[in-house]
């Protein structure tokens, strides 16, 4: 049986490769200046190094694509597509993309808006009859997570057993529709998956088709995204890799979920090249009108308060001070990240067939940021640690509180250095001193700076998610340090 499985997987990969007529066009060589060629060579070396650092060769892996316009600067993969059989991962294979699906669902809904079949200010009750408070929830509230609807994936214990059931759209809505709302529609922002299940229901009611069939007909077919599809667990999907997790530090098969449940919030599968084509089409004006595209990538109302300036199915992400548009995805067995920077038309797509990072890896976001910065020609600086005496470190120990969004952090001396940990949960991040009162996080990007008063006392800390730019300040409190 294992030998048969190996042959079938190899055949599936061959089918996937044979259909990638797009890849040669993306990879076509064009003349570039010598300085640009050197810059691109550095990027490729960086990509290879990041893969080696974050994807063990004998474990689930990572596939990466970096492009400037249509020209692919790097396409590669490291690790295994099937750990049990030792089948190597390749950049042409198919992965679950989790919440990157939301971009496709949001764009499909906006296509219905353009066709006059849906209005952004239509009440949910027009499409989902009898939904509690459905007259107050507008379609736009579903798009940008301001509906207040309770996220079913956050129900205690739901992701252990209930997620395994195959449910219709109506059955899935019944799971959460009677739960208390988190807030009144439009009065706050909270990322949730239930809103996109309801968005899928709106697509179905307005189009008369299953949400994923409408996505296929309105987006995937016209754009020739031949390897992007609904990830039906009952279907054979060419090139589909195995998904994994880690338990007690060891690689293990992913937990099962029926893909009817991620629904329009996260049920698509795709490839690196399809995601590049999608980025080029969406951000290049081939999917939506200029006005609807601006709406999609702009945060509205209370969504402006979110950390990522969430629009419709996509958020903002700055890299080296340049605005970009991004979304991550996490689903059983897989993780994903897709970024687009308008400056120099840079696309970065990263796909993993594990839902938990390998030991020593900082996750996919630092990979994306570092590759995007290199593609910009403005790479993040190398970390150069400096020695800091223990007394200086002790002066910084304490609890710091951020005003918006409200949360607190414990900063403490840890093994000759400092560590920062969110009060109430989360693993501590061990910081590396790189200057007088300046520290770098383990991802090598985010930085923390101590703020002192005229007397030299530490009164606050400034956090720079992108290493520079606008800071998020947390003021020092009189609260005692919580237990480790």
C-alpha positions in Angstrom: 0.0 0.0 0.0 2.8 2.6 0.8 4.3 2.0 -2.6 1.0 2.5 -4.3 0.5 5.7 -2.3 3.9 7.0 -3.4 3.1 6.3 -7.1 -0.3 8.1 -6.8 1.3 11.1 -5.1 4.0 11.3 -7.7 1.4 11.1 -10.4 -0.7 13.8 -8.8 2.3 16.1 -8.6 3.0 15.4 -12.3 -0.5 16.4 -13.2 -0.2 19.6 -11.2 3.1 20.4 -12.9 1.7 19.7 -16.4 -1.0 22.3 -15.8 1.2 25.2 -14.8 1.4 26.8 -18.2 1.6 30.1 -16.3 4.9 29.4 -14.6 7.2 29.8 -17.6 5.6 33.2 -18.4 6.1 34.4 -14.9 9.7 33.2 -14.8 10.7 34.5 -18.3 14.1 36.1 -18.2 14.4 39.8 -18.9 17.4 42.0 -19.0 18.1 43.8 -15.7 20.7 46.3 -14.6 23.8 44.9 -12.9 22.9 46.5 -9.6 19.4 44.9 -9.8 20.9 41.5 -10.7 23.1 41.7 -7.6 20.1 42.7 -5.4 18.1 39.8 -6.8 21.0 37.4 -6.1 21.1 38.6 -2.5 17.3 38.0 -2.3 17.6 34.4 -3.6 20.4 33.7 -1.1 18.2 35.2 1.7 15.3 33.0 0.6 17.4 29.8 0.7 18.8 30.7 4.1 15.3 31.4 5.5 14.0 28.1 4.2 17.0 26.3 5.7 16.4 28.1 9.1 12.7 27.5 9.3 11.9 24.2 7.4 13.8 21.1 8.4 14.6 18.8 5.4 13.0 15.8 7.1 9.8 17.4 8.3 6.8 19.3 7.0 8.0 22.1 4.9 7.6 25.6 3.5 7.1 26.8 -0.1 8.0 30.4 -1.1 7.5 32.7 -4.1 8.7 36.2 -4.4 7.9 38.3 -7.5 8.3 41.8 -8.8 5.5 42.4 -11.2 5.2 39.3 -13.3 8.9 38.4 -12.9 9.5 35.7 -10.4 12.6 36.4 -8.3 12.5 33.2 -6.3 10.4 30.1 -6.3 11.5 27.3 -4.0 10.5 24.8 -1.3 12.2 22.8 1.5 10.9 19.9 3.6 8.5 17.0 2.9 5.1 16.9 1.2 4.5 13.5 2.8 6.6 12.8 5.9 5.7 9.2 6.1 6.9 8.4 2.6 9.7 10.9 2.4 8.2 12.7 -0.6 9.9 16.1 -1.1 7.9 19.3 -1.1 8.0 21.3 -4.3 6.8 24.9 -5.1 4.2 23.6 -7.6 2.1 21.7 -5.1 -1.3 22.5 -3.6 -1.9 23.6 0.0 -4.9 24.7 2.1 -4.7 28.5 2.4 -7.0 29.0 5.4 -8.1 32.6 5.9 -6.4 33.8 2.7 -9.7 32.5 1.3 -11.4 35.6 2.7 -9.9 37.7 -0.1 -11.6 35.6 -2.7 -15.0 35.5 -0.8 -14.9 39.3 -0.3 -14.1 39.9 -3.9 -16.9 37.5 -5.0 -19.4 39.4 -2.8 -18.2 42.7 -4.4 -18.8 41.3 -7.8 -22.4 40.7 -6.8 -22.5 44.3 -5.6 -21.3 45.4 -9.0 -24.0 43.3 -10.6 -26.6 45.0 -8.6 -27.6 41.8 -6.7 -26.3 42.8 -3.3 -26.0 46.2 -1.5 -23.3 46.8 1.1 -25.9 48.4 3.4 -28.5 45.6 2.8 -29.5 44.0 6.1 -28.5 40.4 6.7 -32.1 39.5 7.1 -32.7 40.1 3.4 -30.5 37.0 2.7 -30.6 35.0 5.9 -34.2 34.9 7.1 -34.8 34.9 10.8 -31.2 35.6 11.9 -31.2 37.3 15.3 -30.8 41.1 15.0 -30.5 40.5 11.2 -32.1 43.9 10.4 -29.2 45.7 12.2 -26.4 43.7 10.7 -25.3 45.1 7.3 -23.5 43.2 4.6 -20.5 45.5 5.1 -20.3 44.5 8.8 -19.7 40.9 7.7 -16.9 41.9 5.3 -14.8 43.9 7.9 -15.5 42.0 11.1 -17.7 44.7 12.7 -20.9 42.6 13.0 -20.4 41.6 16.6 -21.4 38.0 15.7 -19.8 35.4 17.9 -17.1 33.4 16.1 -17.9 29.7 16.2 -14.2 28.7 16.0 -13.9 30.4 19.5 -16.6 28.3 21.1 -15.0 26.3 24.0 -14.2 22.8 22.8 -15.7 23.2 19.4 -12.5 22.7 17.4 -11.9 19.3 19.1 -14.9 17.3 17.9 -17.7 19.4 16.5 -15.5 20.7 13.7 -15.3 17.2 12.2 -19.0 17.2 11.1 -20.1 17.8 7.6 -22.6 20.7 7.8 -24.7 22.6 5.3 -24.6 26.4 5.4 -27.8 26.5 7.4 -26.6 23.9 9.8 -23.4 25.7 10.4 -25.2 29.0 10.9 -27.4 27.3 13.5 -24.2 26.5 15.5 -23.6 30.2 16.4 -26.7 32.2 15.5 -28.3 32.1 19.0 -25.0 32.9 20.9 -24.8 36.3 22.6 -23.3 39.0 20.4 -19.9 40.4 21.2 -21.1 44.0 20.6 -23.8 45.9 18.6 -23.3 45.8 14.8 -20.8 48.5 13.7 -19.8 49.4 17.2 -16.4 47.6 17.4 -14.0 45.4 15.5 -13.3 41.8 16.3 -11.9 39.3 13.8 -14.3 36.4 13.5 -15.1 33.5 11.1 -18.8 33.4 11.7 -19.2 36.7 9.7 -17.6 35.1 6.7 -19.9 32.0 6.9 -22.8 34.5 6.8 -21.1 36.2 3.9 -21.0 32.9 2.1 -24.7 32.6 2.9 -25.3 36.0 1.3 -23.4 34.9 -1.8 -25.5 31.7 -2.0 -28.8 33.6 -1.6 -27.9 36.3 -4.2 -26.3 34.0 -6.8 -28.4 30.8 -6.3 -25.2 28.7 -6.1 -23.0 27.3 -3.4 -20.6 30.0 -2.4 -17.6 28.2 -3.7 -19.2 27.5 -7.0 -19.9 31.2 -7.5 -16.3 32.0 -6.5 -15.2 29.5 -9.2 -17.4 30.9 -11.9 -16.9 34.6 -11.1 -13.2 34.6 -10.2 -11.2 31.4 -10.6 -12.3 30.5 -14.1 -12.0 34.0 -15.7 -8.5 34.4 -14.1 -7.4 30.9 -15.1 -6.6 30.0 -11.5 -6.7 26.3 -12.4 -5.2 25.1 -9.1 -7.4 27.1 -6.7 -10.6 25.4 -5.6 -12.8 24.3 -2.8 -10.8 21.9 -0.6 -13.5 19.2 -0.4 -12.2 16.4 1.8 -14.2 13.9 -0.4 -12.4 15.0 -3.6 -9.0 13.9 -5.0 -7.1 17.1 -5.5 -4.1 16.9 -7.9 -0.8 17.9 -6.3 -2.3 18.1 -2.8 0.2 17.7 0.0 -0.3 16.1 3.4 -0.9 18.4 6.4 0.7 18.1 9.8 0.9 19.5 13.3 3.3 19.1 16.2 2.4 17.5 19.5 4.9 17.7 22.4 7.5 18.9 19.9 7.1 15.9 17.5 5.6 15.9 14.0 2.1 14.3 13.9 -0.7 14.0 11.4 -3.0 17.0 11.4 -6.3 16.9 13.2 -9.3 16.3 11.0 -11.9 18.9 10.1 -14.6 18.7 7.5 -14.0 21.5 5.0 -17.7 22.4 4.9 -17.0 24.2 8.2 -14.3 26.7 7.2 -16.7 27.7 4.5 -16.2 31.1 2.9 -13.9 32.0 5.8 -11.2 29.5 4.9 -12.0 26.5 2.7 -10.0 27.1 -0.5 -6.8 25.4 -1.6 -4.2 26.9 -3.9 -0.6 27.1 -5.2 2.1 29.7 -5.1 1.7 30.5 -8.8 -2.0 30.9 -8.6 -1.6 33.2 -5.6 0.8 35.3 -7.6 -1.7 35.5 -10.5 -4.4 36.4 -8.0 -2.3 39.2 -6.5 -1.5 40.6 -10.0 -5.2 40.5 -11.0 -6.8 41.8 -7.8 -4.3 44.7 -7.3 -3.9 45.3 -11.0 -7.5 46.2 -11.6 -8.6 43.0 -13.3 -11.1 41.9 -10.7 -13.0 44.9 -9.4 -13.8 48.4 -10.4 -11.4 51.1 -9.1 -14.0 52.3 -6.6 -14.8 48.8 -5.3 -11.1 47.9 -5.1 -10.5 51.0 -3.0 -13.3 50.0 -0.7 -11.9 46.5 -0.4 -8.4 47.7 0.7 -9.6 50.5 3.0 -10.6 50.2 6.6 -14.0 51.7 7.4 -15.6 52.7 10.7 -14.6 50.8 13.7 -12.4 48.5 11.6 -9.9 51.3 11.5 -9.2 50.5 15.2 -7.9 47.1 14.4 -4.1 46.5 14.4 -4.1 45.8 10.6 -6.5 48.4 9.2 -8.8 45.6 8.0 -10.8 46.3 4.8 -12.9 43.7 3.1 -11.1 40.3 3.4 -7.6 42.0 3.5 -5.6 44.1 5.9 -2.7 46.6 5.7 0.8 45.6 6.6 3.8 48.0 6.4 7.2 46.7 5.4 10.2 49.1 5.9 7.7 52.0 6.0 5.9 51.0 2.7 2.2 50.3 2.9 1.1 46.8 1.7 -1.9 44.5 1.7 -1.8 41.2 3.4 -3.6 38.3 5.0 -2.4 35.2 6.8 -4.2 31.8 7.1 -4.1 29.1 9.6 -6.1 25.8 9.4 -5.6 22.3 10.5 -2.4 21.0 8.9 -1.4 24.2 7.1 -0.4 27.9 7.4 -0.2 30.6 4.7 0.7 34.2 4.1 0.1 36.4 1.1 1.5 40.0 0.8 1.3 42.6 -1.9 3.4 45.9 -1.9 2.2 48.4 -4.5 5.7 49.9 -4.5 7.6 47.9 -7.2 4.5 45.6 -7.4 6.0 43.0 -5.1 4.2 39.8 -4.2 5.3 37.3 -1.5 3.4 34.1 -1.0 4.5 31.5 1.6 2.7 28.2 2.2 3.4 25.6 4.8 2.0 22.1 5.3 2.2 22.3 9.1 -0.1 24.3 11.3 2.7 24.8 13.9 6.2 26.1 13.4 9.3 24.0 13.6 11.4 24.4 16.8 13.5 27.6 16.4 11.2 29.1 13.8 9.6 32.5 14.3 6.7 31.7 12.0 5.7 32.7 8.5 5.3 36.5 9.0 9.0 37.2 9.5 9.8 35.2 6.4 7.4 37.3 4.4 8.6 40.6 5.8 12.3 39.8 5.2 11.7 38.7 1.7 9.5 41.7 0.9 12.1 44.1 2.3 14.8 42.5 0.3 12.7 42.7 -2.9 12.3 46.4 -2.2 16.1 46.7 -2.0 15.8 47.8 1.6 16.6 44.7 3.7 16.2 44.7 7.4 19.5 45.3 9.2 21.5 42.4 10.5 21.3 41.9 14.3 24.5 43.0 16.1 24.1 42.1 19.8 25.7 44.3 22.4 26.4 43.7 26.1 24.2 45.4 28.7 25.0 45.4 32.4 22.6 43.7 34.8 21.8 47.0 36.7 20.5 48.6 33.5 18.4 45.6 32.8 16.9 45.6 36.3 15.9 49.3 35.9 13.5 48.2 33.1 11.7 45.4 35.0 8.0 46.1 35.5 4.5 46.0 34.0 3.7 48.2 31.1 0.2 49.0 29.8 -0.8 49.9 26.3 -3.9 52.1 25.9 -5.3 51.0 22.5 -6.0 48.2 22.3 -5.8 47.8 26.0 -3.3 45.2 27.2 -0.4 44.8 29.5 3.2 43.4 29.3 5.6 42.1 31.8 9.3 43.1 31.1 11.8 41.2 33.3 15.4 40.1 33.5 15.7 36.7 32.0 19.0 34.8 31.9 21.3 37.8 31.4 18.9 39.6 29.1 15.3 40.8 29.0 12.1 39.0 28.1 8.7 40.5 27.3 5.5 38.6 28.0 1.9 39.6 27.6 0.1 39.6 31.0 -2.6 36.9 31.0 -1.1 34.6 28.4 1.4 33.9 25.7 5.0 32.7 25.7 7.8 35.1 26.7 9.8 36.7 23.9 13.5 36.8 24.8 14.9 40.1 23.6 18.4 40.8 22.2 20.1 44.1 23.1 21.3 45.9 20.0 22.0 49.4 21.5 21.5 51.6 24.6 18.0 50.8 25.6 17.1 49.1 22.3 16.2 45.5 21.9 15.2 43.2 19.0 12.5 40.5 19.2 13.3 36.8 18.2 11.9 37.4 14.7 14.8 39.7 14.0 12.4 42.5 13.0 10.3 44.0 15.8 12.1 46.3 18.2 11.6 47.6 21.7 13.0 50.9 23.0 13.1 52.0 26.6 11.8 55.5 27.2 13.4 57.4 30.1 12.6 60.6 31.9 15.1 63.4 32.6 16.3 61.6 35.7 17.0 58.4 33.7 14.1 56.4 35.1 12.4 54.1 32.6 8.8 55.4 32.2 7.6 53.6 29.1 8.5 51.3 26.2 8.0 51.9 22.5 7.2 48.9 20.3 8.0 49.0 16.6 6.4 46.1 14.9 8.3 46.7 11.6 11.5 47.7 13.4 11.0 51.4 12.7 8.2 53.9 11.9 5.3 54.6 14.2 5.6 53.2 17.7 3.0 51.6 20.0 3.7 53.0 23.4 3.1 51.2 26.7 3.4 53.2 29.9 5.0 51.8 33.0 2.6 51.0 35.8 3.0 50.4 39.5 1.6 46.8 39.1 3.8 44.1 40.6 5.4 41.6 38.2 3.1 38.6 37.8 4.4 35.1 38.5 6.4 33.6 35.6 
